[in-house]
Each structure stands twice: as structure tokens, then as C-alpha cells.
Amino acid sequence: AIVKKQIARLKEPCLKCVDLVVSELSNVVRFCTERMSRYPRLREETERIIMSYVRSREQQCKDQLVLLIDCELA
């Protein structure tokens, strides 16, 4: 019972960590695409494609974390 309480407390920090990683990846993408400032449309499209991929993986990662924690609680 004690361990289950501690495992349940891990869910929020884990999800917050994913959010922080996505935020940092967003900053890195923005920094890298600044070098394409001579080609604004290419820059926008590149940034859009990369960030849409990151966001789709973000949700999958969160789903997997919740599933893992739920499995540990079972």
C-alpha cells in the first residue's frame, strides 16, 4: 500500500518532465531554423513539420507513461 502511493505520486512529475522536454525541443528547433532566415517559407514549413511530429510523439509518450504507471499499480 505504501509503495502504491509512492508510485501514484510519480505520474504528475513524469508528465511534467515530458512537457519540459517538448518545450526544450521547441526551443532547439526554433534556434536551428533561425539559420534559414533567408528562406522564410522554408523555415516556417520546416518548423511546422518538426513540431507537429514532436507533438504527436509527445502524446504517445504520455500515454505510455500513464500505461506503465498503471501497470505498476496493478
C-alpha positions in Angstrom: 0.0 0.0 0.0 2.9 2.4 0.8 4.6 1.6 -2.4 1.5 2.1 -4.5 1.0 5.6 -3.0 4.6 6.5 -4.0 4.2 5.1 -7.5 1.0 7.0 -7.9 2.8 10.2 -7.0 5.2 9.7 -9.9 2.6 10.3 -12.6 2.5 14.1 -12.4 6.3 14.7 -12.3 6.7 12.3 -15.2 4.1 14.1 -17.3 5.6 17.4 -16.4 9.0 16.2 -17.5 7.6 15.3 -20.9 6.2 18.8 -21.2 9.6 20.3 -20.3 11.4 18.1 -22.8 8.9 19.2 -25.5 9.5 22.8 -24.6 13.2 22.4 -24.8 12.9 20.6 -28.2 10.8 23.5 -29.4 13.5 26.0 -28.4 16.2 23.9 -30.1 14.1 23.7 -33.3 13.5 27.4 -33.3 17.2 28.1 -32.7 18.2 25.8 -35.6 15.7 27.2 -38.0 16.9 30.7 -37.4 19.8 29.9 -39.7 17.2 29.6 -42.5 16.0 33.2 -42.1 16.9 33.9 -45.7 14.2 31.5 -46.7 11.2 32.3 -44.6 8.7 29.9 -46.2 11.2 27.0 -45.9 11.8 27.9 -42.3 8.2 28.1 -41.4 7.4 24.8 -43.1 10.4 23.0 -41.6 9.5 24.2 -38.1 5.8 23.3 -38.6 6.7 19.7 -39.8 9.1 19.1 -37.0 6.9 20.4 -34.3 3.9 18.5 -35.5 5.9 15.3 -35.3 7.2 16.2 -31.8 3.7 16.9 -30.6 2.4 13.6 -31.9 5.2 11.8 -30.2 4.5 13.8 -27.0 1.0 12.4 -26.7 2.3 8.8 -27.4 5.0 9.2 -24.8 2.4 10.5 -22.2 0.1 7.6 -23.0 3.0 5.1 -22.5 4.0 6.7 -19.2 0.4 6.5 -17.9 0.1 2.9 -19.0 3.4 2.0 -17.3 2.4 3.6 -14.0 -1.0 1.9 -14.2 0.7 -1.4 -14.8 3.0 -0.9 -11.8 -0.1 0.0 -9.7 -1.9 -3.2 -10.7 
